[in-house]
Amino acid sequence: MADSSEILEQVFEHSNQIIIVCDYVTHEILYANPVARSLAFIPGASVSGAVCHKYLVGLDNPCPFCLLEKMDGEKIKEDELEVGKRVLSQKFVVSEWKGRKVFIEYAWDITNIRRTEKLYESQVSLLFASIPDAFGIFHMDVTDNVVLGLNGKSRSVESFRNCRSVDQLIAYMGRFIPDEASQIRFVQNYSCEKLQKFFVDGNISFDQEYNIIVDEVLSPCRIHVRLLMNPRNSHLECILYGLDITQEKKEKERMTMLLDEDKFRKKVFAALERAYFCVYYVDLTSGKFRELGHTDVDAIKSFIGQEGDAREKFKVMSEQMVEPGYEQVITDFTNLDTLPLRMGGRESISVRFKGTYIGWGEGQFIAMERDDNGRCISVLWVIRSVSDEVAREEVYKAQLKAAAQKAERASAAKSSFLTRMSHDIRTPLNGILGLLELDEMKKIEGEARDEFRKKSRTAANHLLSLLNDVLEMSKLEDADTVLAEEPFHLYDLLSDVYTIAGLRAVENNVTLDHDCGVSLKHRDLIGSPLYVRQIFLNLLTNAIKYNRHGGSVFCHSEMISETEDQVVYCFHVDDTGIGMSSDFVQHIFEPFAQEHSDARSTYQGSGMGMAIVKRLVDKMNGHIEVHSEEGMGTRFAVTVPFKINHNPLAREEVSTENVSVEGMRVLLVEDNALNMEIAQNFLEDMGLVVTCANNGEEAVKVFERTPEGSLDLILMDLMMPVMNGYDATRRIRLSEKKDGNLIPIIALSANAFAEDAQKCKEVGMNGHLAKPINVAQLKQTLAKFRK
């Protein structure tokens, strides 16, 4: 049995920390893990006989930062060490190692942790420094409901120091708000629960105004909140501070009173000033202008002046405020001689230009007065910035162009897809119809007819495979597709896969060798078994299909990593097939990708198998790698994470190999007459007693009037008129008959997606068989439920 030192050494070998074991007295290195060896002062230096300070940092004497000298009889000592711009955490442990007294040194990089903490401290300091002269500043831990600190110029702040919790402090602060409704609103809005919800909703700051008694004076106050996460403990913290806005309110009132005496003009000017840099009143009869309101843009104001000759001002504007190339545009637009005619019956006209100070601008004439003949005699001339609008328009144009290009590509892809599908679907269909036509024309008998049937079946199976791939690819393109999360046993799943693939391998004279995952530690897993099965079947089918006569396929699996609740497995599929060129490997996961133009006819492939595998692996948060060499073979490696099933149900080992289904009593539910006839013939040829129902409602009635125990199983179609198979299953499961919850119900439907199988399971069905009917699979399922 390995001693503790050997066990520790095995653990240390896989650690990402720097770990060395040294003699307590001589500092001789007894062991150094791979990370420590990679950091040797002299690269490649031997550990044997070396002392730690010489080996790691090239010193002849012990390191000045060595913790051993500071331990003072302690068994464990920890400290931090700055090395250049990096920060390391050190830990020294005095122990025994193979009979010798040693110290074990651990070191790991905590630079990013300290940087994050410093950034947080910097943010808090900057926030406090940026807070104006507040009457109260409160620093609170919202997660733990604890007050961390408080400050402020108000004398009342001292009375808050007895408040230990956030909610207690907020409640106490609310007492200084005399209005009861406001007090209730304040306490509710600033509670820990409300602050946490506010942060979860994606907000980090807000402010509200209240009338608060500050130093015995009722004052309007603005309460600011800033939320931030403390990286040291991942707690949500809040910095709350209050500002007395009495002077701000008075200043606003004073500015309001300074506005124009005419209330209407005040509203007009206020609205115009929010939207425009400047506003002119222009009298077209006299040619004079007067500036209205004011402008915050000094550069513009120096040009527009206060009042004067409009023609002269427009001339100055076009010469000094407009970018080259737009002067004539503005000159023509501001021509007062033609303006009345251009205004005509219009309320406004506008022009865009590029200005020297405002970027993109828009000048607009707005009709103010007209004479008795309707001729415009005065206007407002306004200028506003439209740089943001122009930028948005440019972005919109680029988006339109990109959308058009995307639509063109999609259209081309659609045309290519339809052309390809037309060819790929018609090819096997032509074979099936052609063979049927030849059979009718020549009345072929014997071996020739058997060969015709074999070829028809091959073509039909290829057509079915193609349709399945197209539908599956379409389903996986849906971003809303969610994989199932259900328990399964990996050994059982792989056994089924290798059994199915083994039959294909025998047909192609290919040897299939596998480990069936027997060496894997965790085989009871939670995931999407239907999709896992599809991944392996697609990989194995390709490995067999594109293999040489007498070739081989080898499958093995390994564990990459594990945690308490998750394990990551890697599955390898290696073949000795025809291989692929390095150029084609770059495109193997693209839909319809096939290296050789004759692959569709030679190998009966759709070119979508690997694209489906890639999308399934991606949806399972895994990844897939491929290495291939022409003429030598291909290696696939699929790495997928799974949840570990800690509470697996007991597995029943049921063999159906020699189970007879003859005499079973089956209720067949099918609305399509042809499908009913085919299924009924299959079942009766197996020796089953078949009762038929044409829809779900009829099936429920047949089941309810049939004596208990007189039916062994129900084969249920899903999409039917009157009542579908899902509702019928629910009705049967809720039936008062004792066998309503016991009778096996198997879906037999053209709804063949994994989601359909999952939905069947959710409504109470025991299994799912996809159409077209696979007779062998049907018989195996019947045998499984044979009483």
Secondary structure, DSSP 8 states (H G I E B T S, - for coil): ---HHHHHHHHHHT-SSEEEEEETTT-BEEEE-HHHHHT-SSTT---TT-BHHHHHH--SS--TT-GGGG-TT-SEEEEEEEETTEEEEEEEEEEEETTEEEEEEEEEE-HHHHHHHHHHHHHHHHHHHH--S-SEEEEEETTTTEEEEEE-S-GGGGGGGG--SHHHHHHHHHTT--SHHHHHHHHHHTSHHHHHHHHHTT--EEEEEEEEEETTEEEEEEEEEEEEEETTTTEEEEEEEEEE-HHHHHHHHHHHHTS-SSHHHHHHHHHHHHH-SEEEEEETTTTEEEEES--S-HHHHHHH-SEEEHHHHHHHHHHHSB-TT-HHHHHHHT-TTTHHHHHTT-SEEEEEEEETTTEEEEEEEEEEEE-TTS-EEEEEEEEEE-HHHHHHHHHHHHHHHHHHHHHHHHHHHHHHHHHHHHHHHHHHHHHHHHHHHHHHHH---HHHHHHHHHHHHHHHHHHHHHHHHHHHHHHHT-TT-----EEEEHHHHHHHHHHHHHHHHHHTT-EEEE-TTTT-S--EEEE-HHHHHHHHHHHHHHHHHTS-TT-EEEEEEEEEEE-SSEEEEEEEEEE-S----HHHHTTTTSTT--SSTTHHHHH---S-HHHHHHHHHHHTT-EEEEEEETTTEEEEEEEEEEEE-SS---------TT---TT-EEEEE-S-HHHHHHHHHHHHHTT-EEEEESSHHHHHHHHHHS-TTS--EEEE-SS-SSS-HHHHHHHHHT-SSGGGTTS-EEEEES--SHHHHHHHHHHT-SEEEESS--HHHHHHHHHHT--
